[in-house]
Amino acid sequence: FTKMLGLTRKRQGKLSLTKKAIDRLTMQSTGDFFREVFLAYTKEFNWAYSDGYPESWIIQAGFGFSIFLVQKYGDQSRSVDFYSEKYLQAFPAGLTDFLDTAYSTKEGLFKGAYGLRVFKRFLKRFGFVEISGDAIGGKDFTVKKTPVIDQIAKWNIR
């Protein structure tokens, strides 16, 4: 991801920061840098890359709704299934990219992909949630919001 943004490069097996990254890290306004990284991660980077679940644009496209759900319900620790079900209530078309298999239902596959992509790879990486429970490869974990999410995301809903 950082290579895609032009922030790092690999030479002779070593990862280093580019001039662009150093400039961004020494800028007066780190908010602009955060915004650049956040927008690239949510709009350009493919969250489905290499996780084994089917491609599903609706999971990534609805990142804002996922943030909204965590802000609304995240004061107490809740299961990832709780959020998956809320998401599917709002976007039932999310199941269209998934098919029942011998190992799982399409709902189960959606919940697995949603939990991995949204909570482990997005919200946790940006410091928006804390994950508890079976966070190593499993699907049975709970999430709770951190103060960061409310500082970053503001909604003007009337």
Secondary structure by P-SEA (a helix, b strand, c coil): cccccccccccccbbbbcaaaaaaaacccaaaaaaaaaaaaaccccccccccccccaaaaaaaaaaaaaaaacccccccaaaaaaaaaaacccccccccccccccaaaaaaaaaaaaccccccccccccccccccccccbbbbbbccccccccccccc
